[in-house]
């Protein structure tokens, strides 16, 4: 008996080639837009050796920028986390007039330009032209061109992430477990801590990771509010810009690689959280 011969249909072959072409085009596009620029950052950072890399991130101005960025993030993210959980719970569990307006306001930082956000804070808190200038001057609080202004700026641009991640989870979650806990005598706080929080933990962690990455990498808004004062209000992103404009390419790439590492860690944490959910 003659062996059977399988002949591919021309239509199937053409369909397979189209699929390969689409996949190849997509991968090439991602490589050109994302992968190659990322590799260039690390090539520029380590191209002259570890000594030059270490020198770039060990400059006093760079170390101050790193510490300031971490300080701002350490203050802004916990505050936004508490507020985000609270506002998401209220929006999901309560019904009140103006609820749609609150949701729209929550999304405003995502749609407004960071530079415009910075100017908004200048117009509010500047001791010369701010709407709250009298209050700022009366209490002697320096907000613009100071660390408090940077904290407020980072809080503004990161405020939606935690609330927006938690809100749909609370909205779709069953309330039977919460009602059962309360019927057994649990207080509102005990119910939240032992029933609600475990249910929203993956979304909460996801929102915190996104907020942290955005806080560390923020440039536009802080560039307006900070005044770019070296050794005082220069964050890591502003320091990268300054040393690059001063033709210190290796130092700029070295500090930029720290931001790239944050982005990579953010992606890894996102994938881990999704697998744990």
N, C-alpha and C positions, 0 to 999 in steps of 0.2 A: 504494500500500500504506500503510495507516494506521500511524503510528509506534507502537511498543510502549510500553506504560506499565508501569513497575515499581512495584508496590504493596508497601510494607513489611508484613510479617506483624505483627499485634498482639503476638504473643509476643516477636518480636525487638525491637520498640520498647520493650516493658516491661522486657526484659532489659537493654537499653542504658541506660534510665533508672535501673534499680537499680544498675548499675555506676557511673554518674555520681554517684548519690546516695552510694554507699559511698566513692568517691574524694573527693567534696566534704566528707563528714563527717570522713574521716581527715585531710584537709588542714586543715580548721577546727580539729580537735582539736590537731594539731601546732602550729598558729599560736597557739592560746590557751595551750598549755602550755609551748612552747619559744620560738617566734619573738617574740611580744609581750613576754615578760619580758626577752629579750635586747635588744630595741629600747629598752625602758624604761631599761635600764642605760646604754646609750650616750646616750640622750636626757638622762638625769639627769647624766651626766658632762660632756657638751658643751653642755647647755642654756644655761648662763650664759657661754659663750664659751671660747676656747682659753686665755685668761689664767687663768680660774678653774680650768680643768682642770689646767693646768700647776702652779698653786699647790697643788692638792690632792695631786698625786703628788710634789711637790718639798719637802714638809715633811720636816724631819729625821727624825721618827718613821717617816714613810712610806718614806723612803730606806733607813733602817736595816732596816725590815721586809722590803723588797725584797731587800736584800743578804743578810739572814739566810736568807730563803727560798731564794735561789739557792745559798747556801753549803751548806745542809742537803741540797738536791737534788743538788748536785755531789759530795757525799760519799756519800750513800745509794745513788744509782742505779748508779754504777760497781760498788760492793760487791755490790749485789743482782744486777747483771748477771753478774758473775763467778760468784757462788754459783748463780744460776739456771741458767746454762749447765752448770755442773758437776753439779748435782743432776739436771737433766733428762737429761744424758748417762748418769749412773749408773742412773737409773730405767729408761731405755730400753734400755740395753745390758747391764745386769747383772740377775740374779735372786737375791734374797736374802730371808730371813725378815723379815717386818714391812714388806714393800714397800708393801702397801696402807695401812698405818698412816702411813707417810711421805707418801704421796699425800694422805691425809686431813688430816694436819697442814699440808701445803702449802696446802690450801684453807681452813684455819681463818681466816686474816685476812679472807677474802672474806665469811664468814658471821657473824663476830662483830662486835658493835657497836664502832665506833671509840672511843666513850667508855669502854666496858669494857676495850678494849685499853690505853687510857691508865691506867686504874686498876690493871691488871695490872702495868704497869711501875712505878707508884708503890709497889705492895705488894712489888715486888722490890728496888727501888733507893733507896727513901726512907731517908735517914740516921736517921730516928726510928723508923719502923715497918716498914721493909723487911726481907724475909727475908735479904737480903745486906747489911744495915746494917753489920755488923761489918767485912766486907770493904771496903765503901765508905769507912767512917770510918778504917780502918787505912791505906788507901792515899791518903786525902785527895782522892778523886775525886768531883767534884760532877756527878751525872748528872741527878737530878730538878731542875727549874727551871733548867736550863742547856742549852747547845747539845748536849752529848753525848746527853742524854735526848731531845732533838728528833730527832737523827739516828737513834737506836734506834727511836723511834716511827715515823718515816717508813719506815725499813727494814721494820718489822713489817707496816705496812699495804700496802706495795708489793711484798713479797717474792714473791707468787705469779705476778705478771704475766709476767715473762720465762720462768720455768720452765714455766708452763702453756702458753705459746705455742709453746715449742720442743719440749716433750715429745711431742706427737702427731706432729710432723714427723719427729723421730728414730725414733719407734716404727714409722712406716709406711714410712720410707725404706729402700731397698735397701742392704745392706751390701757389695755386690759391689765397688763402687769403693774402699771403705776396705780391704777384704781384698786387692784388687789392688795398692793402694799399699804395703801392708805387705809383700806378697810380693816387691815390687821393692826392698825395703830401707828404706822410709820408717819413721821412728820414729813413736811414738804421737802426739807433738806435731806432727810434720810432716803426718801423716795428718789430724789434726784441723784444722790451719790451712789446708791446701790442698784438702782434700776435704770434710770435714764442715761447716766454717764457711760456705763458699759455698752449700751446700745449705740451711742453716738461716738464712741472712742475712735474708731477708724477715721470717720469724717473729721473729727476734731484734730487728730494728729496730722491728717492731710492738710487741713487749713493752716495749722501752725507751721508746717514745713514750707508751704507756699508763701506765707507771710514773712517768714524768716529770710527766705531767698530774695524776696522782693525788697525787704528792708536793707539787706546787705548790699544789693546791687542797685539801689535807687540813685539816680544821678540828677535828673532834670529839676525836681522840686528842691532838693537840698542845695543845688548849685545857686538857686535864687535866694534862699533863706539864709544860707551859711555865710555869704560874703567871701567865701574861699580864703579864709584867714589861715595862713600856714601855722601849724603848731597849735591851733585853737579850734577852728571849725572845719578843717579839711578832712572829709571822710575818705575812705579808701578809693572810691570811684573818682573823687575830685583829685586825689593825689596822683592817680594814674594819668589823668588828663594833664596835670601840671608838669610832671616829669617827662611826659611824651613831648609836650610843647617846648620843653627845655632841651630836647634832643638827647635825653637819657633813655634811649630805646630799651636797653636791657633792663633797667630798673622799672620802666613802665610795663614791659612784658612780664617781669617777675611778679609784680603786684597784681597785674591782670590775671595771671595764672591762678592766684588765690581765689579770685572771683569765679574763674572757670571751674576750679575744684568744687566750690560751693554749688555751682550749677549741676555738676556731675553727681555730687552727693545728694542733691535734691531729687534728681531723677531716680537714683537708686532707692532712696527712701520712699518715693511715691510708688515704685514698683513693689517694694516690700510691704507697704501698707495695703495696697490693693490685693496682694496675695493673702494677707492676714485677715482681710475683711470677709 
